[in-house]
Amino acid sequence: MAVFAPTIIGIGFAVGFLSGLFGVGGGFLITPLLLMLGIPTDVAVATGANQSVATSASAAMAQWQRGNVDIKVALLLVGGGGVGAILGVFIITELRSLGQIDLAIAVCYTVLLGALGTLMLVEGIMAIRRASGRVVSGGRPSRSHISWIHGLPLKTRFPRSKLYMSTIPPVMLGMFVGILGAVMGVGGGFVLVPAMVYLLRMPTQVVVGTSLVQVFVVSGLATVLHATENKTVDVQLALLMVIGGVIGAQLGAQAGAKIRAEQLRALLGLVVLAVGVRFALTLVLAPNDIYSLNAVKPTIQELLSQSGQLKPGPAR
């Protein structure tokens, strides 16, 4: 199919800017935007993961220079994320064979983005009100709400994040995000960032840089697996998005340094919620094409018949 190159570059720039600003890979925006342009779902998912590699690498480098990366947490996230990415590619392969990939991805985006966007937007607004003095609060929620996480074994110290916690939550969180990244074509930052802030209690600025490292590694692995197993990575489409994405990520990281943490959370919640609403509409509105065609793999008997090694049976 033909696409307008400047449009694809512009999409890459916009998503790259958000990646550097919020510490997310941007795949949760790339995939819906590609679908709106008519790109097939499986290609949009795989190419979206590829875009997350470029934007997150550029943004992570900028955050690294500012000292906003916790290496120990990043390694644990990457370890779990690698296992999750492998499982996710297997899931997407099965969904393709069943012909249910469009429905499954739409439902995943609607549920996850709707819930996360609402929670992040509400919390961000409350944080802004507390900072302005309109709401009297004790600051962060009590640790009793997440005491079970900090009570897990295998504890170690994370000097950069100033935490002493178990290594199990980062590994499990990385695995969950890795599955999402492979299935939905996202970097997983929109899940990883709030989870690291509210569950692991990491400082917001460190969360942004650390999440980008995990997004970069896991998205890269998912891209390779999609390319080798499903053959669904469109290289030309990905290159056009990368051109704009790398530049946008650098500018987004610079802009993020000038915005307060609570404002970042509120803005990210608004963006996530908007994309979730967009996918919810696709589940209830009638599609432009009522029917879709899917190629059926020939059987062994049909292949042998076409090669002349097996004579077709009598007509029934």
N, C-alpha and C positions, 0 to 999 in steps of 0.2 A: 504494500500500500504506500501511497505518497503522503508525506507530511511536510508542513512548512517549517524549514529548519530554524528560522529565528524564533518561532513559537516554542520549539523544543528547548532551545538555548535559554529562552526567557524563563521557562518552567524550571530548568535546572538552576538558574541563578536564584530564583525566589526560594526554592527548597533549600539550596545551599545556605542562603542567608538565615533562614529559620534554624538550620542545623547548627550554625555557629552561635546563634543567639540563645537557643534553648538547650543545646547539648543533646539533640536528638538526631537520628540518622536522616530523617526526612522521608523515609520510604512510605510512611502512612499518608503522605500527601502525593508522592510521585505516582503510586499505584492508582489511586482514584482519578488523578488528572490524565494519566495515560488511557484509562478506560473511557473517560469522557471523549477522548480523541478517536476512539474506535479501535485501539490496540487490543488484540486478544488477551483474555485474562491471564493465561499461563505465561505469555510473553511479558505482560505488564508486571507480573509478580517477580519473575526472574530478573528482568532489566531494572526494576525498582531496587532490588537487592544490590545490583551492580552499582547503581547511582549512590547508594548509601556508603559504599566503599570509598568513593572519591571524596564526597562531601565530608564524611566523618574523619577521613585522614587529614584533610586540609584543616578542619576545625580543631582536631585533636592536637595538631602541631602547634597551633596558636595558643591553645590552653596549656600545653606542656611548657611553653616558653614563659607563661605566667605562673607556673608552679601549681597548677590546679589539678594534678593527676596523682592519685594514690595508687602506686604500683602494686602493692600487695593485694588490695581489693580488686584491681583490674585483672590480675593473674587468676584469681579465684573465679571471677565472672567469666573470663575467657575459657577456662577449663570446663565449666558447666555449659557454657554457650556452644562449644564445639560439639558436645554430645547431643545437645538439643537440636542443633542445625542438621545433624545427620538424621535424627528421628523425623524432623519436619520435612525434609526432602522426600523421605519414604512416604509420609502421609500425603503430600501433594501429588506424588506419583499415583497412589491408589485413588485419590479423588479424580484425577484425570481419566483413569481407566473406567471409573464409574459414571463419568459425565456429570458430576455434581460440583465441579470446582467453582463455578460462578456463584451458586447459591451459598456454598460453604464460606467463601471469602466475604460475601456481602453480610452474612449473619455475624461472622467474627468481627468485622469492622464495626457493625452497628452496636453490638453488645459491649465490646471493650472500649471503644472510643466514647460511646455515650456515657458509660458509667465513670470512666476516668476523667473525661472532660468536665462532667458535672461536679465531681468531688474536688478537682483541682481548682476550678473556677470559684466555687464557694469558699474553699480554704484560702485562696489568694485574696479574695475580696475581704474576708475577715482579717487577714494579716495586714492588709492595707489600712483597714479601719483601726486596728490596734496600734499600728505605727503612727497614725495621725492623732491618736488619743481619743477617738470616738468610742472605743470599746475598751474597758478596763479588763485586762486578762493577765494571767501569770506567764504569758509567753507560750513556749512549746507545750504540747500536751504532756501529761504526766507519763513517766516511764512505766507506770503500772499497766498501761494499755498494751505495752509490747514487752512485758517482763518475760514472757515465755521464750521470746527470741533470744534475749540476752542470758537466759538460763540454760541454753543448749551447751553441750560439751565441745571439746576441741577449740578452746578459746586461745586467742593470740592478740597481740597489740598491733594497732595500726597507727603509727606515730603521725602520719600526715593528716589523717582524719580525727586524731585524738580520741580513738575508740579502743575499747577492750571487749571483744565479742567473739562468738563462735565463728568458725570458718564455714559452717554448714549453710547458713542463710545466703551468703553471696554465691555459693556454688549452685544451690537450688534455684535462686533467682536467675542466674545466668542461663541455666538449662531451660527454664520456662521461656525466657526471652529468645533463646536460640530457636526453639520450636516455632514461636510466633514469627521470627524473622524469616524462616524458610517457608512457612505456610502462607504468610500474608505479604511477603516481599518487603518487609519493613526492617529497619535497624533495631527496633525495639526500644529506642530511647524514650518514647512516650510512655512506656510502662516502667522502664528502668529508673528514670529520673525520680518520679514520685515515690517509687518503692524504696529507693535508697535514702530519700529525704525523710519519709514518714515511718518506715520500718527499721532501717539500719541507723537512723539518726545521724547521717553524715552531713557536714556543712554543705550548703547549696552550691557554692563556688567549686568545691572539690568534686561534687557529684557531677557537674557538667563535664569537666575534663575527663574524669574516670569513665563515665558512661560512653563517651566518644571513642575511647580506646576499645572497649568491649564491642561497640557497634562496628568499628572498622574490621576487627579480626573475624567476628562471627558472620558479618555480611560478606566478607571475602570468601569464607569457606562455603557459605550458602550459594554464592555465585558460581564457584567452581563446580559444586555438586549439581546445580541446575544445568550448567552447560554440558557436563559429561553424561548425566543420567537422562535428562529430559530434552536437551537440545533446544532450550527456549530463551536463550540470551541473545538479543538483537544487538550486535556490536555497534552498528552504525547509529542506532537510536541512543545507545548508552554513551557513545563518544560525544554526541551533540549535547546531551544533558551535563556531561562532565565538564565541558568547556565553561558553561555558565555556573555550574555548581561549585567548582573550586574557588572561583572569584567571590561568589556570594558568601561562601563559608567564612572567608577571611574578614569580609566586611561585617558579617553577623557577629563574629567573635569580638570585634572592636566595639560594636554597638552594645553588646551584652555587658561589657565592662562598665558602661555608663548608666545601666538600669538597675534599680534595687531588686533584691532577691524576691520579695513578695510580689512585685510587679511582674517579674518574669514568670512566676507560677500562675498568676491570673491570666496573663496573655496566652501562655501555652494551653491552659485549660480552655480558653475561648476557642482557640484554633482547633484543638482536638474535638471539642463538642460540635463545632461546625461541620467537620468532616464526618462525624458519626451521624449527624442529622441527614447529611447528603446520602449516605449509604442506606439509612432507614427509608428514605423516599424511594430508592430503587427496589425495595422489597414490596412496596404497596402500589406503585405506579405501573401502568401497563408499559412493557418495553416496545421499542420501535419495531423490532423484529420478533414476532410471536414464536417463530420456529428457528432452530439453529441446526446446522448440519455438522456431523462429526464423522471423520473417516473411520471406517471399520477395518481392522487388520484382517487380511485374508487368512484362511485356514491352511494347514499343511497340504490338504488334499487339493485345494484350489491352486496353490503354488506349483505343486507337481503337475497338475493338469495344464497350467499355462506353459510349463517348460517342456511339455510333450512326454514326460516320463510316466504319466498316468492318464489313461483314457477316461473321459467323463462318463459317468454312468448313464443309464437310460433316463429319459425325461419322465417325470412323474406328474 
